[in-house]
Amino acid sequence: AAIYLEEYAPKSRLTSFIELNIRNLAGVPSVVYGLLGLAIFVRGLEDLTGGQSVTAAGITLAVLVLPIVIITASEAIRAVPQSLREAGYGAGATKWEVIRTQILPYAAPGILTGTLLSLSRAIGEAAPLILVGAVTGFLGGQSGLVDVSQLQDRFTALPIVITEWVQESGRDRGFAPAAAAAIVVMLVVVLLLNSAAIFLRNHFEKKR
């Protein structure tokens, strides 16, 4: 989508309208995406997703972070110097060859950084998962290999478990250490993702 908007789509009112709405979608509260997932992926497409399932939750989170990924990718592509494009065209390359060999490698640090930061946001989301039917607490695991049918099983996530344990710690102090440990794990995961984004961005920028 970012490649099309920046390299192929003509600059018009329609293009500006689409870009404006993508930016607006990036600022929509996550609970709204949860309601969207509940209406479309859980109820409307229940035969395909299995209702309150891992599949419905995954699609909902993907829709949530998609505007952010498109915006960061568009900004990275827009930052590519025009001289690189002109050099490629001057060498007789087609538009797609210029995009593949010049634009995308140059924009890769920004695209990758935006993708990882979007992933770190998705990992910390709880509201949309609760709305699409996440279980509050732990689920009994299944032994053996993971198969495709489990994508339609019920699910939970660490942010939801943290929320549940923090609430329970008000009634039972035994939950407080577990909640604190889970919060530390969440912070470490997000920190690792952010660190990976910075490292990969610097790595690709040095190779330019």
C-alpha positions in Angstrom: 0.0 0.0 0.0 2.8 2.4 0.9 4.6 1.6 -2.4 1.5 2.2 -4.4 0.6 5.5 -2.7 4.1 6.9 -3.0 5.3 5.6 -6.3 2.3 4.7 -8.5 -0.8 6.6 -7.3 -1.2 10.0 -9.0 -1.2 13.0 -6.7 -4.9 13.9 -6.5 -7.6 14.7 -4.0 -8.5 11.0 -3.8 -4.9 10.1 -2.9 -4.8 12.9 -0.3 -8.1 11.7 1.1 -6.9 8.1 1.4 -3.6 9.2 3.1 -5.6 11.5 5.5 -7.9 8.7 6.5 -5.0 6.3 7.0 -3.4 8.8 9.4 -6.8 9.2 11.2 -7.1 5.4 11.5 -3.6 5.3 13.2 -5.0 7.5 16.0 -8.2 5.6 16.6 -8.3 4.1 20.1 -7.7 0.3 20.2 -11.0 -0.4 21.9 -12.7 0.8 18.6 -10.7 -1.9 16.7 -11.9 -4.4 19.3 -15.5 -3.5 18.6 -14.8 -3.8 14.9 -13.2 -7.2 15.4 -16.1 -8.3 17.5 -18.7 -7.3 14.9 -16.8 -8.5 11.8 -14.3 -11.2 12.6 -16.0 -12.8 15.6 -19.7 -12.6 14.6 -19.8 -11.8 10.9 -17.1 -14.2 9.8 -17.6 -16.8 12.6 -17.6 -19.7 10.1 -14.2 -18.8 8.9 -12.5 -17.6 12.1 -14.1 -19.8 14.6 -15.7 -17.0 16.6 -13.8 -16.0 19.7 -10.5 -17.5 18.5 -6.8 -16.9 18.0 -7.6 -16.2 14.3 -10.1 -13.4 15.1 -7.7 -11.8 17.6 -4.8 -12.0 15.2 -6.7 -10.3 12.4 -8.0 -7.6 14.7 -4.5 -6.8 15.9 -3.2 -6.8 12.3 -5.9 -4.3 11.3 -5.0 -2.2 14.4 -1.3 -1.9 13.5 -1.7 -1.8 9.7 -2.2 2.1 9.4 0.9 2.6 11.5 3.0 0.3 9.3 1.7 2.0 6.1 2.5 5.5 7.5 6.0 4.6 8.6 6.7 2.8 5.3 5.4 5.8 3.3 7.6 8.2 5.3 10.6 6.0 4.7 9.9 5.8 0.9 9.3 9.5 0.7 12.7 10.2 2.3 14.5 8.4 -0.5 16.5 11.1 -2.5 15.0 11.8 -5.9 18.5 11.5 -7.3 18.5 7.7 -6.7 15.3 7.4 -8.8 16.7 9.6 -11.6 19.9 7.5 -11.7 18.0 4.3 -12.0 15.8 5.7 -14.8 18.9 7.1 -16.5 20.4 3.6 -16.5 17.4 2.3 -18.4 15.7 0.5 -15.4 12.0 0.1 -15.3 9.9 1.7 -12.5 9.6 -1.6 -10.6 13.4 -2.3 -11.0 14.1 1.2 -9.5 11.7 0.5 -6.6 13.2 -3.0 -6.0 16.9 -2.2 -6.3 17.1 1.5 -5.2 14.1 2.7 -3.2 13.3 -0.4 -1.0 16.9 -1.0 0.1 17.3 2.7 1.0 14.0 2.8 2.8 14.4 -0.6 4.5 15.7 0.8 7.9 12.6 3.0 8.3 10.2 0.3 7.1 11.7 -2.3 9.4 11.8 0.0 12.4 8.1 1.0 11.9 7.1 -2.7 11.6 8.9 -3.7 14.8 7.5 -0.7 16.8 4.0 -1.6 15.6 4.5 -5.1 16.7 5.6 -3.9 20.2 2.4 -1.9 20.4 0.3 -4.9 19.4 2.0 -7.1 22.1 0.9 -4.6 24.8 -2.7 -4.3 23.7 -5.4 -5.8 26.0 -8.7 -3.9 25.2 -9.2 -5.3 21.7 -8.4 -8.8 22.8 -10.9 -8.7 25.7 -13.6 -7.5 23.3 -13.0 -10.3 20.8 -13.3 -12.9 23.6 -9.9 -13.5 25.3 -10.1 -15.6 28.4 -9.1 -13.8 31.6 -6.6 -16.1 33.2 -4.6 -19.2 32.1 -5.8 -21.8 29.7 -5.1 -25.5 29.9 -2.4 -26.3 27.3 -2.4 -29.2 24.9 0.6 -31.5 24.6 2.1 -32.4 21.3 2.6 -30.4 18.1 0.6 -27.3 17.3 -1.8 -27.9 14.4 -3.8 -25.5 12.3 -7.1 -26.4 14.0 -5.8 -24.7 17.2 -6.1 -21.3 15.4 -9.8 -21.5 16.2 -9.3 -22.3 19.9 -10.0 -19.9 22.8 -7.0 -17.8 23.8 -5.5 -15.4 26.4 -2.6 -13.0 26.3 0.0 -11.7 28.8 -1.5 -8.1 29.0 -4.9 -9.7 30.0 -3.3 -12.0 32.5 -1.5 -9.0 34.0 -4.8 -7.1 34.3 -6.5 -10.0 36.0 -3.7 -10.6 38.5 -3.5 -6.9 39.4 -7.2 -6.9 40.1 -6.9 -10.1 42.1 -4.0 -8.8 44.1 -6.5 -6.4 45.8 -8.3 -9.4 47.3 -5.4 -11.8 47.6 -1.9 -10.4 48.1 -0.4 -13.7 46.8 -1.1 -12.5 43.3 1.0 -9.3 43.7 4.4 -11.0 43.1 3.1 -12.9 40.0 1.6 -9.7 38.6 4.9 -7.8 39.1 6.9 -10.7 37.5 4.5 -10.7 34.5 4.9 -6.9 34.1 8.6 -7.2 34.1 8.4 -9.9 31.4 6.2 -7.6 29.3 8.6 -4.7 29.7 11.6 -6.9 28.7 9.8 -8.1 25.6 8.9 -4.6 24.5 12.4 -3.3 25.3 13.9 -6.1 23.3 11.7 -5.3 20.3 12.6 -1.6 20.5 16.3 -2.4 20.8 16.1 -4.7 17.8 14.4 -1.9 15.8 17.2 0.5 16.7 20.0 -2.1 16.0 18.6 -3.1 12.6 18.0 0.5 11.6 21.6 1.4 12.4 22.8 -1.8 10.7 21.0 -1.0 7.4 22.0 2.6 7.5 25.7 1.7 7.7 25.3 -0.5 4.6 24.0 2.3 2.4 
